[in-house]
């Protein structure tokens, strides 16, 4: 009997996958429209076409991506932070949320819980998030520049990985609205 390296059969017998070693699949890169149910397409004003849901009942979520590892880029709005370290944030399709504007519908907000804290350089920093997407309605209270806002998110990613991003894909343009426009002459 030889000593040294085990036989291939011995190695295959101890592998739980029956001898096949598989690499983890690359995350599915998605855009914000992928978070809407099929047929629920928003126009440039943010209103949906009415075939599946409207902003008012934007809690209709897409179950097509449930449990899948995805990658999505958006704007980080911290909800749990200590100094510049962020532990939890809302990922949104556009920047500039304020207490005078209606928040995005739940199917356009993702609650992100990080594996390790992320050093965020500024609110609404553009980031790319990778993790397992789960549809789940949850309310988050945020303290933003001009007051407090409660935002309902329709999705959650726990144990997410985060990195800086250059751009956001698949976000509908946010209509320009200024709550102080009555002051114009």
N, C-alpha and C positions, 0 to 999 in steps of 0.2 A: 504494500500500500504506500502510495506517495504522500508525502507531507507537503504543505505549502498552500497553493491556491485551491479553493473548493471547485468542484466540477460545476459546469454550467447548469446541470440539472439541480444541483443543490441550491444554487443561487436562485433559480426560477421558482423553486418550491417555497422559498421564504418571501417572495414578493407578493403582496396582497392583490395585485392586479393580474395575477396569473402569468407573470413574466413579461407583461407589456408595460413599458415605462412611457407614460404620455406627458408631454409638456403642457402646462396650463394654456388654455386658449387665450388668444389676444382679446382684450376687451372690445366690445362692439361700440364703435364711435357713433354717437347719436347727436341730433340737434333738438331744439326745443319743441318743434312741431311733432316729434316722435312721442312726446309725453301726452299728447292729446289722443283721445280715442279715434279710431279710423273714421274718416268722414267729418271730423270736427276741425275745420280749417278756419283760422282767424284771418280777417282782412287787416289792412294797414291801420285802421282805427282801433284795433284790439277786439272788435266784436266778431263773434263767430257767425258762420253762414246759417246757423239754425238747424242743420241736419241732425246733429246729435246733442248739442248742449249750447248754452250761452254763457256769457261772463257770469251772470247771476247764478247759474248752476254749474259753474266750472269745476265742481267737485267730481265730475265724471272723469275717471282716470283710465288710462290705458293699462290693460293687464298683459299686453303682449310682451312686455319687457320684465315682468315679475320674476325675480330671482336670477336675472341675467347680470353678468359683469359688464358694465357699460363705462364709457368715458364721455363726459359732457363738459363743455366750457360755459362759464357764466360769470356773474358778478357776485363776490362774496360780501354778505352783510352779516357781521359777527353778532351772535346772540349770547355766547359765553366766552369771555376773554379775560385775560389777566395781563395788563400792560399791552404789549404788542403780540403776545402769544394767544392764538385762537384755538379753542377746544371744540366749539360748535358754531355753525353759521348756516344761514339760508343762502342757497345758490339761486340766483334770479336771472331772468333773461335780459334784463336791462338795469342800468344804474340810475340813481337819483330818487329812490323812493323817499317820500316825505309823508308826514301825518295828514297833509291836506289833499293828498291824492289817493284814489282807491288802490289797494294792493293788487298784485296780479292774482288771477284765479288760482285755486289750489293746484290745478294740473300744470301750473307754470312756476312752481316753487318747490325746491327740494331741500329738506333738512339734512345737513351733513354733520355727522359725528366722526371725528378724526381718530386714527390710531395713535398718532403722536401730535402734539401741538404744532401749529403752523405759525411762523412769524409773518404776520400780515403787515405790509407796509402802509396800507390805507384802506378805509372802508370802500367797498365797490371795486376792489382790485380784481382784475380779470384772472381767473384761475381755471385749471382743468382738473376735474375730479374723476377718480376711477374707483369703482366699488360695485357691490351688488345692490341693485335697485329694488326697493320694495314699496308697493303702493300702500300708503298709510296716512290718513288724515290726522294732522296734529296742529295745534295752535301754539305759536311762539310769540311772546311779548318782547318787543324790541324798543330800546331807547335810541331814537335817532335824533339828528340835529335839532329838529323843531318840535319834538314831543315824543309821545309814546304811541306805538302802533302795534296792533295784534295782527299777525299774518298767519293764515292757514296754509300749510303746505300739504300737498297731496302725495308726496313721495319722501322716502328716507333712504339714506345710504349710511350704514354703520361701518366703522372701521375703514373709512375712506382714505385713499391716498390723494395727495394734492400737489400740484406744481403750477408755476406761473403759466399763463397762456397769452397768446397774441391777440386772438379774436374769438368772438362768440358766433357760433353757427346755428342757423335755423331760428333765430329770434325775430319775431315780428317787430317792426318799428313801433316805438312807443309814441302815441300822439303827444305833441307839445302842448302843455297846459300850464298856465301860470296862475296860481291862486291870487296873485296881486295885480292881475291885468286890469281890474277896475280903477286902478290909480293912473292909468294912461290918460293923457289929455286928448 
